[in-house]
Amino acid sequence: MYHVLLPLDNSEERARAQVAATVGLPHAEESVTATVLHVFGDEETAEKTAVEQTSAGKVVMEELLEAGVTANARSGHGDPERQIIAVAEELDVDMIVLGGRKRSPLGALVFGSVSQAVILDSERPVAVTGRGASAE
């Protein structure tokens, strides 16, 4: 089995791109397991809100299951970068598939970049998707 971690934010568009990258892996239907992670800002929300209750989480879970990929969901809270890396280590995933977001160099400097931090700090391979195709 090949285990992939899909950390989500609130963007359905980025979530769909993450699904496309995951189901595009060789033999995805037979050999890929995906853990969908949403990191909430606080513990109370994380405990009360299932990943599938977020719009991006619902889309990802439905599309992975439709593609025949085994999927499970997990919530976390706190710093997204730390949570992503901690969950990846805990689950011993083979790869992290992040949904990339375009920011100007100034925006990345001011607001930081979760993708950049995960790429730099993770011991695991990290794939960063684009925005994906627009829904028609």
N, C-alpha and C positions, 0 to 999 in steps of 0.2 A: 504494500500500500504506500501511496505517496500522499503525505498530509500537508495541506495548504492552509494558511491562516489568512482570512480576508477581514482586515480591520475596516469598519465602515465609519463614515461621517454621515451627514444628513442628505448628501447628494445622490439622488436616484441615478443620475447620468453617470457619475463616477462608479457607482455600484454596478451598473450594467456592464461597464468596461471591465471591472474586476471579474464579473461572472464570465464574460467572453474570454478573458485570458485564462481563466481556470478551466472552463470546458474545452478550450483549445489545446490543453495539454495532451500529450499522447495517451491514448487509452483511458481518457478521463472517466468514462462511464464505468469501466471495470476496475480502475485502480486508484482513483483519486478520492480522498476524503477531505472535505472542507469544513473548517471551523470558522464561523462568522462571528466577529467580535465587534461590539459597539461599546466604546468607553464614554460613560456619562460623566458629567461634571461633579456629581455628588453621589454619595453612597445610597441615600434614600431613594433617589430616582432609579439608580441601577438595580436596587432590590425590588422595586415596584414595577419596573418596565421591562418587558421581554423584548429582545432584539426584534422579533417579528411585529411588535407594535409600532416600530418606527417605519416610516415609508420606505426608506432604503433597505431596511432589514427584511421587510415583507417581500419586496421585489427580488432581493437576492435569494432568499430561501425558496421562493416559488420557482425562480428560473433555474436554480441548481437542481432542484428535485425534478423539474420537467426535463432537464438534460440527463437525468439518471445519475447525477453525482450525489454521493452520500454527503449530507450536510447536517451540522448541528450548530446551535447558537450559544453564545456566551456573552454575558454582560460584565463590564468592569467599571471602575470609576477612578477619577484622579487624572494624573498626567498621561495623555495618550501615548506618548513615546515610551515611557516607562512601562505602561500596561501592555502595550503591544509586544515589547521585547520580553517582558516577564512571562506572558502567556505563551509566546513562541518557544521559550526555553522550557517552561513547564510541560507543554504538550509535545515537545521535541519535534516540532514541525520541520518539514523539508524545505519549505519556502514561504515567504510572506508576499502577498500580492496586495499592494497599496493602490489606492485611487489617487492619481496625481492631480494637482491643482496648479494652474498657471498663476504665478505671482510675479510682479515686477521685482527686480533686484532690491529696490528699496523696501517693498512690501515684505519680501522674505527676510530682510535684515531687521525690520521693525517687529514683525509678527512671528518670525521664526518659521521653520518648516518641519512638520512632523515627519514627512517623507525623508528629508535630508538627515534628520537626527537618527531615524531608524536605520537608514542605509549605513551611516557612519558607526553606529553603536551596536548593531546586530551582528551576531556570529553566523547568521543564516543568510542564504541568498534572498535578495529582495528584488521583486519586479514591480515597477511603477507603471501603471497603465495611463493612457491618455484619457480624454473625456469620453471617448466612445462615439458611436454613431448616434445621430439624433433620431428620436422616434418619429415615425411618419404617420 
